[in-house]
Amino acid sequence: MAVKAQLMEKPKGREMTAGETALDFAAQFATLPWRIGRSGAPEILLVTSRTSRHWLLPKGWLVRGKSAMESAEIEAFEEAGVQGKMRNKPIGVFAYNKILKTGETLPCRVTVFSLKVKKLLDDWPEAGQREREWFDIPAAADAVYEPQLRDFLLGLSRLGPIALLR
């Protein structure tokens, strides 16, 4: 789905750099798919990006006519092949620089929603383009490429399972 990026205000706590304005961030919406693993600890599902193959959360742009939560839920289905119970309030936000096809970077602010996975599909829209894997939260933080996503996941790890239910 080609949807134009929506610009948002910069995330709190991040300093602007020279030439940047408060509206220089594109808005994206992510899902943190999770389950309780065999050990009794929460596990989260990461997917690889289509181009760099880095591990990340399923995320994307606002879908026309859908809410932020609904857009995140659509991305979880398309990118990770999961369905489940979405929390209607975000569990957090992180920022990162998206590398565009032109090689330029686009600063993005990602709002993250929790999704308790009820169904892991064998076939989904981007199954042939991505890998998916379950990680405990500290291992997921080690696996991701983006430092701000790593910090977000480490923050969840410190809060424990309650962070997924906020």
PyMOL CGO cylinders between C-alpha atoms (Angstrom):
from pymol import cmd
from pymol.cgo import CYLINDER

trace = [
    CYLINDER, 0.00, 0.00, 0.00, 1.57, 3.25, -1.08, 0.3, 1, 1, 1, 1, 1, 1,
    CYLINDER, 1.57, 3.25, -1.08, 0.50, 5.84, 1.43, 0.3, 1, 1, 1, 1, 1, 1,
    CYLINDER, 0.50, 5.84, 1.43, 2.15, 9.23, 1.72, 0.3, 1, 1, 1, 1, 1, 1,
    CYLINDER, 2.15, 9.23, 1.72, 4.09, 9.73, 4.96, 0.3, 1, 1, 1, 1, 1, 1,
    CYLINDER, 4.09, 9.73, 4.96, 2.32, 11.85, 7.55, 0.3, 1, 1, 1, 1, 1, 1,
    CYLINDER, 2.32, 11.85, 7.55, 4.61, 14.36, 9.24, 0.3, 1, 1, 1, 1, 1, 1,
    CYLINDER, 4.61, 14.36, 9.24, 4.56, 14.54, 13.01, 0.3, 1, 1, 1, 1, 1, 1,
    CYLINDER, 4.56, 14.54, 13.01, 6.15, 16.59, 15.74, 0.3, 1, 1, 1, 1, 1, 1,
    CYLINDER, 6.15, 16.59, 15.74, 9.56, 15.43, 16.93, 0.3, 1, 1, 1, 1, 1, 1,
    CYLINDER, 9.56, 15.43, 16.93, 9.62, 12.86, 19.76, 0.3, 1, 1, 1, 1, 1, 1,
    CYLINDER, 9.62, 12.86, 19.76, 10.03, 14.26, 23.26, 0.3, 1, 1, 1, 1, 1, 1,
    CYLINDER, 10.03, 14.26, 23.26, 13.54, 14.14, 24.59, 0.3, 1, 1, 1, 1, 1, 1,
    CYLINDER, 13.54, 14.14, 24.59, 15.20, 14.34, 21.18, 0.3, 1, 1, 1, 1, 1, 1,
    CYLINDER, 15.20, 14.34, 21.18, 17.11, 17.47, 20.32, 0.3, 1, 1, 1, 1, 1, 1,
    CYLINDER, 17.11, 17.47, 20.32, 16.62, 18.98, 16.89, 0.3, 1, 1, 1, 1, 1, 1,
    CYLINDER, 16.62, 18.98, 16.89, 19.66, 19.29, 14.67, 0.3, 1, 1, 1, 1, 1, 1,
    CYLINDER, 19.66, 19.29, 14.67, 20.56, 22.34, 12.60, 0.3, 1, 1, 1, 1, 1, 1,
    CYLINDER, 20.56, 22.34, 12.60, 17.98, 23.01, 9.90, 0.3, 1, 1, 1, 1, 1, 1,
    CYLINDER, 17.98, 23.01, 9.90, 15.39, 20.66, 11.38, 0.3, 1, 1, 1, 1, 1, 1,
    CYLINDER, 15.39, 20.66, 11.38, 11.88, 21.80, 12.29, 0.3, 1, 1, 1, 1, 1, 1,
    CYLINDER, 11.88, 21.80, 12.29, 9.39, 20.31, 14.73, 0.3, 1, 1, 1, 1, 1, 1,
    CYLINDER, 9.39, 20.31, 14.73, 7.50, 18.74, 11.80, 0.3, 1, 1, 1, 1, 1, 1,
    CYLINDER, 7.50, 18.74, 11.80, 10.44, 16.92, 10.20, 0.3, 1, 1, 1, 1, 1, 1,
    CYLINDER, 10.44, 16.92, 10.20, 9.35, 13.44, 11.32, 0.3, 1, 1, 1, 1, 1, 1,
    CYLINDER, 9.35, 13.44, 11.32, 7.23, 11.04, 9.29, 0.3, 1, 1, 1, 1, 1, 1,
    CYLINDER, 7.23, 11.04, 9.29, 4.69, 9.08, 11.33, 0.3, 1, 1, 1, 1, 1, 1,
    CYLINDER, 4.69, 9.08, 11.33, 4.77, 5.29, 11.26, 0.3, 1, 1, 1, 1, 1, 1,
    CYLINDER, 4.77, 5.29, 11.26, 2.81, 2.77, 13.29, 0.3, 1, 1, 1, 1, 1, 1,
    CYLINDER, 2.81, 2.77, 13.29, 4.14, -0.55, 14.56, 0.3, 1, 1, 1, 1, 1, 1,
    CYLINDER, 4.14, -0.55, 14.56, 2.89, -3.63, 16.28, 0.3, 1, 1, 1, 1, 1, 1,
    CYLINDER, 2.89, -3.63, 16.28, 4.79, -5.46, 18.98, 0.3, 1, 1, 1, 1, 1, 1,
    CYLINDER, 4.79, -5.46, 18.98, 3.44, -9.01, 18.53, 0.3, 1, 1, 1, 1, 1, 1,
    CYLINDER, 3.44, -9.01, 18.53, 3.92, -11.07, 21.70, 0.3, 1, 1, 1, 1, 1, 1,
    CYLINDER, 3.92, -11.07, 21.70, 3.10, -14.34, 23.41, 0.3, 1, 1, 1, 1, 1, 1,
    CYLINDER, 3.10, -14.34, 23.41, 4.05, -16.09, 26.61, 0.3, 1, 1, 1, 1, 1, 1,
    CYLINDER, 4.05, -16.09, 26.61, 6.80, -18.59, 25.75, 0.3, 1, 1, 1, 1, 1, 1,
    CYLINDER, 6.80, -18.59, 25.75, 7.39, -22.08, 27.13, 0.3, 1, 1, 1, 1, 1, 1,
    CYLINDER, 7.39, -22.08, 27.13, 9.56, -20.62, 29.91, 0.3, 1, 1, 1, 1, 1, 1,
    CYLINDER, 9.56, -20.62, 29.91, 6.68, -18.44, 31.07, 0.3, 1, 1, 1, 1, 1, 1,
    CYLINDER, 6.68, -18.44, 31.07, 8.43, -15.26, 29.91, 0.3, 1, 1, 1, 1, 1, 1,
    CYLINDER, 8.43, -15.26, 29.91, 7.09, -12.99, 27.17, 0.3, 1, 1, 1, 1, 1, 1,
    CYLINDER, 7.09, -12.99, 27.17, 8.47, -13.43, 23.67, 0.3, 1, 1, 1, 1, 1, 1,
    CYLINDER, 8.47, -13.43, 23.67, 8.11, -10.97, 20.80, 0.3, 1, 1, 1, 1, 1, 1,
    CYLINDER, 8.11, -10.97, 20.80, 7.96, -11.67, 17.10, 0.3, 1, 1, 1, 1, 1, 1,
    CYLINDER, 7.96, -11.67, 17.10, 10.41, -9.79, 14.90, 0.3, 1, 1, 1, 1, 1, 1,
    CYLINDER, 10.41, -9.79, 14.90, 10.44, -9.74, 11.10, 0.3, 1, 1, 1, 1, 1, 1,
    CYLINDER, 10.44, -9.74, 11.10, 13.21, -8.92, 8.67, 0.3, 1, 1, 1, 1, 1, 1,
    CYLINDER, 13.21, -8.92, 8.67, 13.05, -5.89, 6.43, 0.3, 1, 1, 1, 1, 1, 1,
    CYLINDER, 13.05, -5.89, 6.43, 12.65, -6.68, 2.74, 0.3, 1, 1, 1, 1, 1, 1,
    CYLINDER, 12.65, -6.68, 2.74, 15.84, -4.94, 1.65, 0.3, 1, 1, 1, 1, 1, 1,
    CYLINDER, 15.84, -4.94, 1.65, 18.46, -4.85, 4.43, 0.3, 1, 1, 1, 1, 1, 1,
    CYLINDER, 18.46, -4.85, 4.43, 17.20, -8.06, 6.13, 0.3, 1, 1, 1, 1, 1, 1,
    CYLINDER, 17.20, -8.06, 6.13, 17.58, -6.38, 9.54, 0.3, 1, 1, 1, 1, 1, 1,
    CYLINDER, 17.58, -6.38, 9.54, 15.29, -7.55, 12.34, 0.3, 1, 1, 1, 1, 1, 1,
    CYLINDER, 15.29, -7.55, 12.34, 12.49, -5.09, 13.21, 0.3, 1, 1, 1, 1, 1, 1,
    CYLINDER, 12.49, -5.09, 13.21, 8.90, -4.74, 14.33, 0.3, 1, 1, 1, 1, 1, 1,
    CYLINDER, 8.90, -4.74, 14.33, 6.13, -4.91, 11.72, 0.3, 1, 1, 1, 1, 1, 1,
    CYLINDER, 6.13, -4.91, 11.72, 5.46, -1.25, 10.89, 0.3, 1, 1, 1, 1, 1, 1,
    CYLINDER, 5.46, -1.25, 10.89, 4.26, 1.08, 8.20, 0.3, 1, 1, 1, 1, 1, 1,
    CYLINDER, 4.26, 1.08, 8.20, 2.44, 4.24, 7.24, 0.3, 1, 1, 1, 1, 1, 1,
    CYLINDER, 2.44, 4.24, 7.24, -1.05, 5.32, 8.21, 0.3, 1, 1, 1, 1, 1, 1,
    CYLINDER, -1.05, 5.32, 8.21, -3.55, 3.53, 5.99, 0.3, 1, 1, 1, 1, 1, 1,
    CYLINDER, -3.55, 3.53, 5.99, -6.11, 5.90, 4.46, 0.3, 1, 1, 1, 1, 1, 1,
    CYLINDER, -6.11, 5.90, 4.46, -9.39, 5.70, 6.37, 0.3, 1, 1, 1, 1, 1, 1,
    CYLINDER, -9.39, 5.70, 6.37, -7.88, 3.66, 9.24, 0.3, 1, 1, 1, 1, 1, 1,
    CYLINDER, -7.88, 3.66, 9.24, -6.78, 4.63, 12.73, 0.3, 1, 1, 1, 1, 1, 1,
    CYLINDER, -6.78, 4.63, 12.73, -3.18, 4.37, 13.90, 0.3, 1, 1, 1, 1, 1, 1,
    CYLINDER, -3.18, 4.37, 13.90, -4.01, 1.14, 15.75, 0.3, 1, 1, 1, 1, 1, 1,
    CYLINDER, -4.01, 1.14, 15.75, -5.81, -0.34, 12.75, 0.3, 1, 1, 1, 1, 1, 1,
    CYLINDER, -5.81, -0.34, 12.75, -2.88, 0.60, 10.49, 0.3, 1, 1, 1, 1, 1, 1,
    CYLINDER, -2.88, 0.60, 10.49, -0.46, -1.17, 12.86, 0.3, 1, 1, 1, 1, 1, 1,
    CYLINDER, -0.46, -1.17, 12.86, -2.71, -4.24, 12.93, 0.3, 1, 1, 1, 1, 1, 1,
    CYLINDER, -2.71, -4.24, 12.93, -2.78, -4.36, 9.11, 0.3, 1, 1, 1, 1, 1, 1,
    CYLINDER, -2.78, -4.36, 9.11, 1.05, -4.22, 9.05, 0.3, 1, 1, 1, 1, 1, 1,
    CYLINDER, 1.05, -4.22, 9.05, 1.25, -7.10, 11.55, 0.3, 1, 1, 1, 1, 1, 1,
    CYLINDER, 1.25, -7.10, 11.55, -0.92, -9.23, 9.27, 0.3, 1, 1, 1, 1, 1, 1,
    CYLINDER, -0.92, -9.23, 9.27, 0.85, -8.25, 6.03, 0.3, 1, 1, 1, 1, 1, 1,
    CYLINDER, 0.85, -8.25, 6.03, 4.46, -8.37, 7.28, 0.3, 1, 1, 1, 1, 1, 1,
    CYLINDER, 4.46, -8.37, 7.28, 4.37, -11.02, 10.02, 0.3, 1, 1, 1, 1, 1, 1,
    CYLINDER, 4.37, -11.02, 10.02, 1.26, -13.10, 9.38, 0.3, 1, 1, 1, 1, 1, 1,
    CYLINDER, 1.26, -13.10, 9.38, -0.15, -12.65, 12.85, 0.3, 1, 1, 1, 1, 1, 1,
    CYLINDER, -0.15, -12.65, 12.85, -3.61, -12.01, 14.21, 0.3, 1, 1, 1, 1, 1, 1,
    CYLINDER, -3.61, -12.01, 14.21, -4.62, -11.39, 17.78, 0.3, 1, 1, 1, 1, 1, 1,
    CYLINDER, -4.62, -11.39, 17.78, -5.80, -8.97, 20.43, 0.3, 1, 1, 1, 1, 1, 1,
    CYLINDER, -5.80, -8.97, 20.43, -4.63, -5.38, 19.89, 0.3, 1, 1, 1, 1, 1, 1,
    CYLINDER, -4.63, -5.38, 19.89, -4.37, -2.85, 22.69, 0.3, 1, 1, 1, 1, 1, 1,
    CYLINDER, -4.37, -2.85, 22.69, -6.06, 0.36, 21.57, 0.3, 1, 1, 1, 1, 1, 1,
    CYLINDER, -6.06, 0.36, 21.57, -3.54, 2.58, 23.38, 0.3, 1, 1, 1, 1, 1, 1,
    CYLINDER, -3.54, 2.58, 23.38, 0.11, 2.75, 22.31, 0.3, 1, 1, 1, 1, 1, 1,
    CYLINDER, 0.11, 2.75, 22.31, 2.73, 1.21, 24.61, 0.3, 1, 1, 1, 1, 1, 1,
    CYLINDER, 2.73, 1.21, 24.61, 5.43, 3.60, 23.47, 0.3, 1, 1, 1, 1, 1, 1,
    CYLINDER, 5.43, 3.60, 23.47, 7.23, 5.52, 20.78, 0.3, 1, 1, 1, 1, 1, 1,
    CYLINDER, 7.23, 5.52, 20.78, 10.69, 5.40, 19.23, 0.3, 1, 1, 1, 1, 1, 1,
    CYLINDER, 10.69, 5.40, 19.23, 12.43, 7.33, 16.47, 0.3, 1, 1, 1, 1, 1, 1,
    CYLINDER, 12.43, 7.33, 16.47, 14.72, 6.11, 13.71, 0.3, 1, 1, 1, 1, 1, 1,
    CYLINDER, 14.72, 6.11, 13.71, 16.05, 7.16, 10.32, 0.3, 1, 1, 1, 1, 1, 1,
    CYLINDER, 16.05, 7.16, 10.32, 14.46, 5.29, 7.42, 0.3, 1, 1, 1, 1, 1, 1,
    CYLINDER, 14.46, 5.29, 7.42, 16.81, 4.76, 4.49, 0.3, 1, 1, 1, 1, 1, 1,
    CYLINDER, 16.81, 4.76, 4.49, 14.93, 5.54, 1.28, 0.3, 1, 1, 1, 1, 1, 1,
    CYLINDER, 14.93, 5.54, 1.28, 15.52, 3.90, -2.11, 0.3, 1, 1, 1, 1, 1, 1,
    CYLINDER, 15.52, 3.90, -2.11, 17.34, 7.09, -3.15, 0.3, 1, 1, 1, 1, 1, 1,
    CYLINDER, 17.34, 7.09, -3.15, 19.82, 6.62, -0.29, 0.3, 1, 1, 1, 1, 1, 1,
    CYLINDER, 19.82, 6.62, -0.29, 18.44, 9.63, 1.55, 0.3, 1, 1, 1, 1, 1, 1,
    CYLINDER, 18.44, 9.63, 1.55, 17.22, 9.29, 5.14, 0.3, 1, 1, 1, 1, 1, 1,
    CYLINDER, 17.22, 9.29, 5.14, 13.78, 10.17, 6.45, 0.3, 1, 1, 1, 1, 1, 1,
    CYLINDER, 13.78, 10.17, 6.45, 13.45, 10.71, 10.22, 0.3, 1, 1, 1, 1, 1, 1,
    CYLINDER, 13.45, 10.71, 10.22, 10.48, 8.67, 11.47, 0.3, 1, 1, 1, 1, 1, 1,
    CYLINDER, 10.48, 8.67, 11.47, 8.55, 8.62, 14.71, 0.3, 1, 1, 1, 1, 1, 1,
    CYLINDER, 8.55, 8.62, 14.71, 7.06, 5.17, 15.32, 0.3, 1, 1, 1, 1, 1, 1,
    CYLINDER, 7.06, 5.17, 15.32, 4.08, 4.69, 17.63, 0.3, 1, 1, 1, 1, 1, 1,
    CYLINDER, 4.08, 4.69, 17.63, 3.98, 1.10, 18.93, 0.3, 1, 1, 1, 1, 1, 1,
    CYLINDER, 3.98, 1.10, 18.93, 0.88, -0.93, 19.78, 0.3, 1, 1, 1, 1, 1, 1,
    CYLINDER, 0.88, -0.93, 19.78, 0.84, -4.23, 21.67, 0.3, 1, 1, 1, 1, 1, 1,
    CYLINDER, 0.84, -4.23, 21.67, -0.70, -7.29, 19.98, 0.3, 1, 1, 1, 1, 1, 1,
    CYLINDER, -0.70, -7.29, 19.98, -1.17, -10.52, 21.92, 0.3, 1, 1, 1, 1, 1, 1,
    CYLINDER, -1.17, -10.52, 21.92, -0.79, -13.13, 19.18, 0.3, 1, 1, 1, 1, 1, 1,
    CYLINDER, -0.79, -13.13, 19.18, -3.68, -15.58, 18.94, 0.3, 1, 1, 1, 1, 1, 1,
    CYLINDER, -3.68, -15.58, 18.94, -2.94, -16.94, 15.47, 0.3, 1, 1, 1, 1, 1, 1,
    CYLINDER, -2.94, -16.94, 15.47, 0.33, -17.37, 13.54, 0.3, 1, 1, 1, 1, 1, 1,
    CYLINDER, 0.33, -17.37, 13.54, -0.56, -17.85, 9.87, 0.3, 1, 1, 1, 1, 1, 1,
    CYLINDER, -0.56, -17.85, 9.87, 1.31, -20.24, 7.56, 0.3, 1, 1, 1, 1, 1, 1,
    CYLINDER, 1.31, -20.24, 7.56, 0.54, -18.03, 4.56, 0.3, 1, 1, 1, 1, 1, 1,
    CYLINDER, 0.54, -18.03, 4.56, 0.43, -14.21, 4.60, 0.3, 1, 1, 1, 1, 1, 1,
    CYLINDER, 0.43, -14.21, 4.60, 0.93, -11.39, 2.07, 0.3, 1, 1, 1, 1, 1, 1,
    CYLINDER, 0.93, -11.39, 2.07, 4.71, -10.89, 2.57, 0.3, 1, 1, 1, 1, 1, 1,
    CYLINDER, 4.71, -10.89, 2.57, 5.63, -14.47, 3.53, 0.3, 1, 1, 1, 1, 1, 1,
    CYLINDER, 5.63, -14.47, 3.53, 8.06, -14.87, 0.64, 0.3, 1, 1, 1, 1, 1, 1,
    CYLINDER, 8.06, -14.87, 0.64, 9.74, -11.53, 1.33, 0.3, 1, 1, 1, 1, 1, 1,
    CYLINDER, 9.74, -11.53, 1.33, 10.45, -11.67, 5.06, 0.3, 1, 1, 1, 1, 1, 1,
    CYLINDER, 10.45, -11.67, 5.06, 11.58, -14.00, 7.79, 0.3, 1, 1, 1, 1, 1, 1,
    CYLINDER, 11.58, -14.00, 7.79, 9.98, -14.01, 11.24, 0.3, 1, 1, 1, 1, 1, 1,
    CYLINDER, 9.98, -14.01, 11.24, 11.28, -15.31, 14.53, 0.3, 1, 1, 1, 1, 1, 1,
    CYLINDER, 11.28, -15.31, 14.53, 10.30, -15.33, 18.22, 0.3, 1, 1, 1, 1, 1, 1,
    CYLINDER, 10.30, -15.33, 18.22, 12.76, -13.76, 20.68, 0.3, 1, 1, 1, 1, 1, 1,
    CYLINDER, 12.76, -13.76, 20.68, 12.71, -13.13, 24.39, 0.3, 1, 1, 1, 1, 1, 1,
    CYLINDER, 12.71, -13.13, 24.39, 12.82, -9.36, 24.90, 0.3, 1, 1, 1, 1, 1, 1,
    CYLINDER, 12.82, -9.36, 24.90, 16.55, -9.01, 25.75, 0.3, 1, 1, 1, 1, 1, 1,
    CYLINDER, 16.55, -9.01, 25.75, 17.50, -11.21, 22.75, 0.3, 1, 1, 1, 1, 1, 1,
    CYLINDER, 17.50, -11.21, 22.75, 15.20, -9.13, 20.52, 0.3, 1, 1, 1, 1, 1, 1,
    CYLINDER, 15.20, -9.13, 20.52, 16.97, -5.98, 21.71, 0.3, 1, 1, 1, 1, 1, 1,
    CYLINDER, 16.97, -5.98, 21.71, 20.30, -7.58, 20.75, 0.3, 1, 1, 1, 1, 1, 1,
    CYLINDER, 20.30, -7.58, 20.75, 18.96, -8.67, 17.33, 0.3, 1, 1, 1, 1, 1, 1,
    CYLINDER, 18.96, -8.67, 17.33, 17.59, -5.35, 16.08, 0.3, 1, 1, 1, 1, 1, 1,
    CYLINDER, 17.59, -5.35, 16.08, 19.73, -2.96, 14.06, 0.3, 1, 1, 1, 1, 1, 1,
    CYLINDER, 19.73, -2.96, 14.06, 18.16, 0.38, 15.02, 0.3, 1, 1, 1, 1, 1, 1,
    CYLINDER, 18.16, 0.38, 15.02, 19.60, 1.70, 18.32, 0.3, 1, 1, 1, 1, 1, 1,
    CYLINDER, 19.60, 1.70, 18.32, 16.38, 3.54, 19.25, 0.3, 1, 1, 1, 1, 1, 1,
    CYLINDER, 16.38, 3.54, 19.25, 14.35, 0.36, 18.78, 0.3, 1, 1, 1, 1, 1, 1,
    CYLINDER, 14.35, 0.36, 18.78, 16.92, -1.52, 20.88, 0.3, 1, 1, 1, 1, 1, 1,
    CYLINDER, 16.92, -1.52, 20.88, 16.52, 1.06, 23.66, 0.3, 1, 1, 1, 1, 1, 1,
    CYLINDER, 16.52, 1.06, 23.66, 12.72, 0.85, 23.42, 0.3, 1, 1, 1, 1, 1, 1,
    CYLINDER, 12.72, 0.85, 23.42, 12.87, -2.96, 23.78, 0.3, 1, 1, 1, 1, 1, 1,
    CYLINDER, 12.87, -2.96, 23.78, 15.33, -2.78, 26.69, 0.3, 1, 1, 1, 1, 1, 1,
    CYLINDER, 15.33, -2.78, 26.69, 12.92, -0.39, 28.42, 0.3, 1, 1, 1, 1, 1, 1,
    CYLINDER, 12.92, -0.39, 28.42, 10.15, -2.97, 28.00, 0.3, 1, 1, 1, 1, 1, 1,
    CYLINDER, 10.15, -2.97, 28.00, 12.46, -5.66, 29.36, 0.3, 1, 1, 1, 1, 1, 1,
    CYLINDER, 12.46, -5.66, 29.36, 13.08, -3.63, 32.52, 0.3, 1, 1, 1, 1, 1, 1,
    CYLINDER, 13.08, -3.63, 32.52, 9.35, -3.10, 33.05, 0.3, 1, 1, 1, 1, 1, 1,
    CYLINDER, 9.35, -3.10, 33.05, 8.52, -6.78, 32.60, 0.3, 1, 1, 1, 1, 1, 1,
    CYLINDER, 8.52, -6.78, 32.60, 5.34, -8.32, 31.15, 0.3, 1, 1, 1, 1, 1, 1,
    CYLINDER, 5.34, -8.32, 31.15, 3.15, -5.52, 32.48, 0.3, 1, 1, 1, 1, 1, 1,
    CYLINDER, 3.15, -5.52, 32.48, 4.66, -3.20, 29.83, 0.3, 1, 1, 1, 1, 1, 1,
    CYLINDER, 4.66, -3.20, 29.83, 2.89, -5.22, 27.11, 0.3, 1, 1, 1, 1, 1, 1,
    CYLINDER, 2.89, -5.22, 27.11, -0.47, -4.74, 28.80, 0.3, 1, 1, 1, 1, 1, 1,
    CYLINDER, -0.47, -4.74, 28.80, -0.35, -1.02, 29.52, 0.3, 1, 1, 1, 1, 1, 1,
]
cmd.load_cgo(trace, "trace")
